[in-house]
Structure formats: C-alpha cells, structure tokens
Amino acid sequence: MKILVVATPRDHCGRIEELMNAAHAAAQGCTSEIHVLGTGVAFDETIAQAGADHVYRLDTPLSGSFYPDAVVDIAERACAIVTPALLLVTGDALGLQVAPRLAVRMKATYVSGCCGFERTAPGRLDFVRPVYGGKALEVVESTAPLTVVTVKAKSFLNGERRPTAAQVQTLDFPVTAPSGAITRVQVDAREAHVGRNLEDAAVIVSGGRGLGSAEGFVPLHRLAERLGGAVGASRAAVDAGWIAPTFQVGQTGATVAPDLYIAVGISGAVQHVAGIGAAKHIVAINTDEEAPIFGVANVAAVADYREIIPILIDELTEKTT
Amino acid sequence: MHIFVCIKQALDWNASTKDFRIEPTTHQVAVSFARYRIDQFDEIALEVALQYRDRQGGEVRALTVGPAEADDVLRHAYAMKANHATLVESTDKDVSTAELLAAGVRHYGDGIVLCGRTSSDNGTGQTGPALAEFLGVPFVANVVHIEGGENEWLCRCETPDGYEVLKLSSPFVASVTNADTNMPRVPAMKDVMLAHLAKIETLAAATLCPSPGAAFAPRTRVLRRYVPVTSRACQRMEGTPQEQARALAQYIRTVLTRA
C-alpha cells in the first residue's frame, strides 16, 4: 500500500511525528511505501528519521500565496506522481479545509479526524473516528481507491516506526494560488501570544461558566503560573466574552494532551470533553455534585473555586519553595 | 444579492447527555435520548448572514437537504427572519449532502454560501470545503463576520494565531465559526408562530441532476458505532476546603513529579 503524508506549513516536528506514527499504524501488517510531501517547509531530517521511504521537498515558499489553495493544488499534483491509496494530513484548521477539497478533486473518500485504524482481514483497512463530539466512536470503511484522511491531534503520540533510508527528491512545481482571488488584507495577531502554547502545555488550568465572570480567571492565571502551565477555557466562558477564543479547549478549540488538566467550574459538555480525552490526569473543581466532568476526572473537589484555589496555591507554594 | 446558508438538524447537546446511548442495531443515537434542533454552527452561520443583510441589504436563503419532515430547521431559519427557505428533498444516503447543496445553489444562480464549520453529530466539517469544490469557487474557513459585497467581500477569519481579514469576490463558500459578535439571535414568539405558516420551497433531488455527466462522489460507509468504555474512576476529596486543597496539592505534586 502506498501512503502519501502531506506535511503542511503549519506542521511542526511533533505533528510530523504524529503523522508518521499514523502512517506506520495504517501500514502495519502489509507491505507499504511511505511517501512524504513537505509543502513549504523543510523538515527533511525529521521526516527521514521518522521512517519515510521517499521524501519530496518543495523549495518554493508558500508565503506569497494563499496557503490552503496552494496546498490543495500541490497535493493534487503529488497524488498524480505517487498514486497513493491513503493520504494523511494533520487535522488542524488548515488540514480540515484542505483535505475535503482534495477528496472531491481526486474522487476519493474522506475520513475526518481519524484516531485509529482497524485491520480485520489482510488487505482491509478500516478507520476509527470520534462522532457526537467525542461521545462515541465510529468505524468506517472506504469505498474508493484513494482515501483522504485528516489525523486527529494527539491520537498517535507513540508508535513503532521502522528505520528507513529516505530518498529525497526535490519537486519544482510552480506555486500559484489557483483561485488567485483571495488576498490577505489584514492580520490581527493581537491575541497570538496568548493561548498559543495550549496544545503543547504540560499543565493546563481551564475555566468554564462556573467561574461566573471574567475576574474568575484571575486565580486560574495565578495557579497556572504557579504550576508553570497555561490557562484554557471552555466554550461557555469564551461565548460569555470572559476570555479570548484562542484560549478555547474542546471540539471547536484546541485538542490538548497535558500531564495535568485542572477543570474549574466546567460542567463537562461533550464538546469540551472531546478536547481533553488525551490528558493524563484530570482534576475537576465544581460546586455542582452532578457535573458530568466528574465522570471523566481522576480526582475531584466539590467546592467553590474562590475558596479552594487560593489555599491550593498556598499549599503548592509552601511545599515547593 | 443572495446569501445562501446551508443548515441541518443535529443533536441538541443542551438536552441532558446522561442517557446517551447508541442503538447497537441502527448505529444511531437512541431515540429516547435524541432531541434535535438546528446545528450550533449552522445557526451561527445564519446569524452572520442576517447581520450582513440587516446592515447592507440583500436576501438570505436557508437551504437544507433531507426528507420532507426536515422542514423544522427551515422554520427556525424563518423565525430568525431569513427571507427564503428551500428544502432539497432527498432520502438517498449515497449522494453527498455537499453535492445536493451545490445543485440547490446552482438552481438559484450565483451568490455567496455560508455554512457551519462542523456539525455536532458526524463532525466531519467537510460540507463547506466540498461544496466549494463542487461549485468550483474559492473557499474560506472559520469566518466570524462578513462585509462589503459584489467584487470586494471582506471576511474576518479566526486563525490559530488570532484573526485575519481576507478579501475576495463573489461567488465563494465560507465556513463560519463562533465569536462574541455572532451569538445567534433568539427568535421572537410572534416570529416563531409566523414561521409555521411560511412557505417552504421544495426542490426534488432527482430533478436537480447533481454533477452533470459525472458519477456521484464516493462516500465512506459506517460499519459500527459505539460508546467507548472510559476507565477513569473519580476519587472525590473530602473534608473542609482546607483539607480538600491540601489533598489536591498532594495529588498534583505526585502527578507532576512522576511526569
């Protein structure tokens, strides 16, 4: 089976490793060739060490054109060269808009947010993905020669990859935005620095509707600072205007995999829980004894955060200094 | 000037999720649980379109694909004061929704098309980008606000770094996401009543002939759905807030030392 991994300009090394883990998981138990196309960035070394057979570099920078259009265009051309049975892209904001378009163009099926593969018979590959906001999983089969897949973040953190000696080949496609019609007239990265590290944070202190106000985030920031972590928020808190959308964790925000996730005043709506499933340890603080968040937490305190968090900060300060 | 908004019915997550269950035979959500309403992001897409119309004019047409009973979401669109509503009537599970929507949009001619960025049931987020390809027009993602018109539309889009404004000309397809500026309006009771009497246009899928000359786009097939077993056993802290905080601190230290 030929697999084409498309690394986009937004994929950093960690994401490429996840993609490669996914490719190797899909290839398990059958003879395979793993091809990697790097669009816009050169991660050749990471890719080569991650077990690719062929690496295609594209040295033309994509910065001058509208990314998504260019990525769809380049991936389409690469498909013509590789003729893969499976195409993998990271399931981030860019991948999620690029992959379905590519699938339509290539008359392929599309599997969104794949978190696992199933091989029930030789030569057969089925796809596992979350549905209903992560409340359930579904197993789907493809009905086309090519399946375009977006890989759910943090689903393939570990994996066995066979060592390979990758052949590196430079492609010189002309990079033009095919629509040519979209121009970026303003970039407002005002909130860029905040919440950006959420996906890589080891500790996240997150707040929800139960905080009651924007001021409720103040002790959370202090606790996060104490633990060297980041602050996150549920959609309810973002919708209430208490905190910027870049802080949002959950199905429609960041998918996170910290060592420790502290959910404060978060009821645990399915969409939120979908984004924190990969957290190693979850602590919930909520006044509502019945809050669904307690169903996914390791430890819980039924308490008012205003009361308990300052004491918690003191306790953590005393014992660590 | 037409703004099309593609909407669908989805599970209402504000209803209790305690009894969530998948029927083992149908692979659908148990009927006893299911309560449906307009999908959350589709409703936000409608709001974005209506805000534009209220400011700058034009007409908003809500479009949905489904059986004849699927008109509930369209009545909701009328209650929010959309100008028109169209049902593309189809029960054929082998034809992609995006293909049928594309045929529906073509039936009325060009315009801009908005849809929610992803649904709360299947959650594939493919309808917008796929629709753009079927229509052969540009696609912009995660839009929170639109302005301008004709050859100079400005879309404010959420990006992983914040926001950006993209300029493009009509026609195009945009997926819409939430922001504090586009919380869906709550329909007035009078408009809800009037929506029940409003006329819904119906287009039969068969007459629309999607993708002329081409076979239907292939789709994945669901083999099974299930609720995964989660094994986290929640340990509840006891005692005074002081004692609970101390126990939590102990737990946090242990976890972080191990990690």
Interface residues (C-beta under 8 A of the other chain):
Chain A: R10 F66 P68 D69 D92 A93 L96 Q97 V98 A99 P100 R101 A103 V104 R105 K107 A108 T109 Y110 V111 S112 G113 D126 F127 P130 V131 Y132 G133 K135 A136 L137 E138 V139 V140 E141 S142 T143 A144 T147 S179 A181 I182 T183 R184 V185 Q186 V187 D188 A189 R190 E191 A192 R196 A202 V203 L227 R235 V238 D239 G241 P245 T246 Q251 T252 D259 L260 I262 A269 V270 Q271 K280 H281 I282 V283 A284 I285 P292 F294 G295 V296 A297 N298 V299 A300 A301 V302 A303 D304 E307 I308 I309 I311 L312 D314 E315 L316 K319 T320
Chain B: L11 W13 T17 K18 F20 I22 H27 V29 F41 A98 R117 T118 S120 D121 N122 G123 T124 G125 Q126 G128 P129 A130 A132 E133 F134 V137 P138 F139 V140 A141 N142 L154 E158 T159 P160 D161 G162 Y163 E164 V165 L166 K167 L168 S169 F172 S175 T177 N178 A179 D180 M183 A217 P218 R219 T220 R221 V222 L223 R224 R225 Y226 V227 P228 T230 R232 A233 C234 Q235 R236 M237 P241 Q242 Q244 A245 R246 A247 L248 A249 Y251 I252 R253 V255 L256 A259
